[in-house]
Amino acid sequence: MAGYRSGGVRVRVVGAEDEVVRLCQELIRIDTSNPGDHSGPGERVAAEYVAAQLEEVGVRARLFESHPGRTSVVARIEGEDPTRDALLLHGHLDVVPARAEDWTRDPFGGEIADGCVWGRGAVDMKDMDAMILAVLRDRMREGRRPPRDVVLAFLADEEAGGSWGAKWLVDEHPELFEGCTEAVGEVGGFSLTVPGDRRMYLIETAEKGIAWMNLTAKGTAGHGSMVHPDNAVTALAAAVGRLGSHEFPVRLTKTVRAFLERVCLAYGIEFDPENPERALAEIGPMARMIGATLKNTLNPTRLDAGYKTNVIPQGATAQVDGRFLPGHEAEFFTVVDDLLGPDVERDFVYYDQALETEYEGALVAAMEASLLSEDPGALPVPYCLSGGTDAKHFARLGMRCYGFAPLRLPPELDFSGMFHGVDERVPVDGLRFGARVLDRFLDRS
């Protein structure tokens, strides 16, 4: 608990570890559902809330609205040595939609139950937003500036690819990130319990690329009772079946191999590069996320054709979620086009690059040291994220990007299942741990 004197009276000031829970609850209670179009409430209310929290402790926050309601917040805090390269801390304010009837508790209630804060965004990623706010508010109240300039970005639209958030800011206002050479964001720094009552902390150093594709087949419209050799639905369904059943070969990237080797070391088993799936059997539900980083993937997600049972449509469409590993994009699209065949065309709903950066340097050392300070049994490891984050946009400005939202988690919590799942929740103790680690990290950064 921090404190200061005002008129000779000691005033109690809430510190980051105490404040982070409240901030997380209040952010969850602001519905920022992003359905992928402009039908949602947008991020404006949450952005104004964040700006007010920063302004209260003397940080000038600027709001940027790319489209009505689609609002991001950017602020810069001067460090002790402004001649050094700056660090970007970024989080997104939007969340995927949630249906209240599917949840045990109100997805926008921010309730505390069973030692957790419940609600949409609890792990993706209003927990990290709250950590950043709590730590920086505490540091500003105490006059503890970071060693170098820190740029804060609380962003719109990440859940739909960032077109109205990080991408828009990078395209339209790159000057906001002047001097930033490194960036820290979501989906990293969380724990995975391993034998010996120790925890691996997964630090994201790579992300798969994204290829959300529209598929289109065309044919001749006609009566459903007649013979039609160029039926668009048949052509499309066959192509979708080929895509959905295709198994890409295992490709061990540098990051994935390093992660699996350390998993095997922690579990006392031999790493077999010819059978890397063996290591996945040891890590429980997290295998869903990590398993997807062993190879490129294709998952059909939508189909649409026709308007009446007895009318053969002139066209049919589908959508497919494709993800490719760093260094394997060309192979991915060669396979996709071969599987589609000549009768189906593709274009992009959304495309973005794959990323991979080195697990080395002073910033990585700062992450490791901050984790070890709070958990002496910590085993920090690099890993590849099967999805994507706003890091893809900031990488275009030349930043080295990492995922580091530190959380010490109970072994029984299915953390990977919390992302976009029902009953999303984050442990209160995990939030407090994260605030302490993030504060130490800033001291060392």
N, C-alpha and C positions, 0 to 999 in steps of 0.2 A: 504494500500500500504506500503510495507516494503522498507527500504533503508539502505545503508551503505556508508562509506566514503572510497574513493580510491584516494590517493595522495592529500587529502584535499578537494576533490570535491565530493559532494553528488551524488550518482548514483541511478537512479530510478530502483527499482527491482519490477517486477510484483509479486503480492501475489497470494495465492492459489485461492481465490475467482475469481480473474480476469483470471488466467491461465487455470482453469479447463475447460472452454468452448473450448478454442483452442485445448487443449489436446484431448478432446472428439472428436472434428471435425477431427483432424489428424488421430486418431485411426480408426475412421469410414472409412476414405478414403483408408485405407489399407485393401484390400479384404482378409479376412481370412475365407472364406466360408468353412464349413466342411460338405460334403455330406455323411459322415459316412464311407468312404473308403479312399483311398489315391489318389483320382483323383483331389482333390482340391489344391489350391495354398499353403496350409499349413500356419503355424504361424510364420515362420522364419523372415520375414520382420518386422512384428509387434514386435516380441521379440527383434530384434536388435534396433528398435526405442525406446522401453521401456528401454532397457539397456543403450542406449545413454543418455536418459533423466535422469537416475539415476547417471550415471558416471559424467555427467556435474556438479552435485552438490556434488561430492565426495563420492558417494555410490558405492562400488564395486559390480557389478552385474555379475552373472555367467549364461551362457547359457547352457542348457541341451537339446540335440536332441535325442529323442527316436527312430526316424525314419527320413529319409531325409525330411526336411521341417517342421517336427513336433517338434517345439521348445518351451521350457518353460524358464522363467527367475526366478532366485531365488537370493535374497539379504538379508543380515542381518544387521540391524542397532543397534548398541550398545546403551542400555538405561542408564539412570543415575544410576540405581541399577542393575547391571548385575547378582547379586545373586538371583534375583526374577525369577519366571517362565516367560517364553517368551510368546508373543502373535503372532499369525499368522494372517496376512491379505492376503487374496487370491482372485484372480479374474481370469477369463478365457479370452483368447485372440481370440478364434474362435467364429464364428457366424454360424447360419443356413443359407443355401443359400437363395437368393432373386432373383426374376425375375423382371427386370427393367420395363417391359411392364405392370406389375400389380400395380406399384407404381405411386403416384402423383408426386414424386420427385425421383431423382437418389438415389437408396438405398446405394450407396457408394460415395455420393457426400458430405456428412457432411454439407449440407446447413443449414442456419438459416432462418426460415420463421415462421410467426405467433407466434413468441416468443419461438420457439422450435428449437433444433438441430435435423435434420432429418437424418435417415439412419439406415441400418441394424447394430444392436449392440447398438443403442442409449439407450436402457434399459436392454439389455441382451448381454454383460454387460460392454460395453466399457465406460458407464457413471461412473460406480464404479472404473474401472481401472484408468480413468482420475482423479477421486477424490483422490484416493490413491496417484497417482503420484504428483498431484498438492500440496497436503497437505505435503507430505514428502519432496518435493523439497523446498517448502517454509520454512519448519522447518530446513532443513539442511543449507539453505542460512543464516538463522538467528541464527544458532547454538543452536536451541531448540531441545534437544534430548528427546525422549519419556521417561517416568518414568522407563520402563523396556525394555529389548531387544524386537525388533519387527522384525519378519521374513516376507519378502514380497515374494509372489509367483504369477507370472503371467503365466497362464497355457495353454497348448494346449489341444484340444480334449474333452473338457467338454461336448459339444453338442452331442457326440457319446458315452458318458459314462466315458470318462477320461482314457481309456486304454493306450493312448500314452502321457498322461499328468500327472494328479495327481496320478493315480494308479501306473504308471510307476515310478514316483519319490518316492512314499511311499515304493514300493517294492525294488527299486534299490538303492535309496539314502536316507534312513530314517534319516541318520545323519544330513541332512540339517535342520531338524525340531527338533533337540535336544533341550530339555527344554521347548518346546511349549506345554502348557496344555490347551489353549483355542484358538479358531479360529473364525474369522469373515469373512463372504463371502457375497454372493448375495441373492437377493429376500427377503429383509426385510428392515424395517425402512422407508417404503413409507407410505404416508398418505391416509386416507379415511375420507372424510368430513362427520360429523354427526351433528345433531341439535345443535343450540346455537353457530354457527360459531366456532366449535371446530373440531379437527382432531384426529382420532385414528391413531397411528403409529404401523404398524404390524411388530413385531420382530419375525423372524422365530426361533422356538425352536424345531421343529419336521419336518420330511419329510417322505412321504410314501416310501415304498420299491418298487423296480422295478423288474418286471418279463416280459421281452420281449421274447415271446415264438415262436418257430417254431412248427407247427403242421404238421404231415405227415400221410396220409392214403395210403394204398397199395391195389391193386386189380389185376384183370387179364386183360391184354390188349386184344383188339379185335375189330371187325367191329362194327361200330355204328348202323347198321341195326338189330343186333341180341340182344337177351335177355342176360343181364349180371347182375346177382344178387349181385355180389361183386364189383360194380362200385366204384372206389376210390373217384371220384368226389362227388357222392351222399353221401357217408359216411362222407367225410370231410365237405361238405356244411351243413349237418345236425348238426354236432358238432359245427361248427362255428355259426350257427343260435342259438343253445342252449347257447353258451357262450355270444354272443352279446345281447341276450334278457334277460339274468339272472339279477335279482335285488338282490344284497346283502343287508342284514339287516343293519340298522344304528348301528354303534358302536361308542359311544362318548368316545374318548381318553381324557386323562387329559388336554392336550393342547387345543383340539377343544372345550371341555366343557368350559374351562376358557375364550376362545375367545367369544363364543356365550353368555355367561353370561354378559360379559362386553358390547357386542353389545346391548343386551336387556336393560341394565342399561342406556346406552347412548341414546337409543330411547324411554325410558320410557315405555317399555313393559315387561310383565312377561315372565321369561324364563320357557319354558315347555320342560323338557327332553324327554317327549313322542312325542313331535312335534317340534324338533329343526329346521326344515325347515322354520318355521314361521319367525325366526330371519333373515333368508337369504333374505326374501322378502324386507327387509329394506335397503340392502346394494348395490343394483343395479347390474351392470355388474360383480362386484367382487364376486357375488354369484356363478359364474361358477367355480372359483378356490376354494372357501371355500366349496361349496357344494360337491365337489369331495373328501373332507377330512372327510365326515361323514360316509363313507363306503368304502369297497374294490371295485375296478372297473375292468372291462374287456372290451376292445374295439378291435374288429377285424380290421386290417388295410391293409392286403394284401392277395390276392388269386392267385394261379398259378397252371395250369394243362394243359396237352395236347399240341398238335402242329397242329391238323387238326380236322375239325368238324366231320368227319365220322370215327375217330379213338378214341376208348375208351382208355384212358391212363392207364398205369400200376401204376401210382402214382399221388398224388395231394398234394400240400402244401399250408399252410396259415401262416400268422403271426398275433399275437395278442399282444396288449399292456396291460399288467396287472399291477395293482398297489395295494399294500396292506398296511394297517395301522400298525403303531407300535403295537406290541403285538398280531397281528392277522394273522401272516404269515401261521401258521399251518392250520387254518380254511380256508384261501384262497386256498391253494393247495389241500386240501381235496375236496372242492367244484369243483375246476377246473377238477380234475381227474374224479370225478363223472360225470360231464357234458360231458367230452370227450368220455367216454365209452370205450369199449374194442378194437374198430377198429381204433383208432387214437392215435398216439404216440406224445409225446412232448419232446423238448429239448430247451435249452436257446440260444437266440440271445445275450441276456445280462441279468445279474441278479445282484442286489445289495440290501443291507439291508435297513430296515426302521430305522429311528433315532428318538429319543425323549430325550431332556435334560430338566433340571429344569429351570424354569423362576425365578431365584433367584441368589444372590451373588453379589460380587463387580462389575463384568463386566456388569451385567444387570443394576445395579444402575448407572454405568457410562453412559450407553446408554440412560437411562431415563433422567438423569440430563442434558446431552448434548442436547437432544431434547427440554427439557423444557427451557433451556437457550435461544434457538432461537425461540421457539414457546410456549409461556406461556399457550396456550390453548391445548397443546399436551396431549393425552391420550395414553401412550404406552401400548400395549397389546401383549401377545404371540399368535402365530398362527402356524398352520401346513401347509406346502407346499404340494400341490398335486403332484408335480413333484419331481425331484431330483437334487442335485448339487454335486460338488466336496467334500463337507463336508463329504460325506459317506466314502471317502478314508482316510481323515485325522482323522476321528473318530476311525479308526483301530489302530492309534497310541496313543489312549487314550485321545484325545482332546475333550473337550466340544465345540460343534460347534453351531454357531448362524448365522442367516442371518440379516445383518444390513448394507444396502446401502441407507443411509437416503436421502429422497426426499420429499419436500413439494409440493403436486400436486394440480392443480385446480380441483374443484369438477366435472367438466364436462368431464375430460379426462378418457377414458376407459383404465386404466393402464394395467389391466390383459390382455386386447385384444392386447396390444403392443407386448407381448412375442410371437415371431415366426409369427407375423401377418404382414400385409402390412402396409405401411406408419408408421413404427415404429419411434417414436420421443420422446424426453425428453425436458421438459421446461428449458429454460436457467436459469430462477430464481430458479428452482428446483436444478440444478447443483450447483449454487452458495450457496444455502442453505445447500446442502449436504457437500460441502467442509468446510463450517463453523462448522457444527455439527461434522464432522469427526475429525476436528482439536481439538475441545473441548473434544471429546471422548478420543483421545489419551492422552490428558493432565490428564484425570481422570482414565485412564486404568492401 
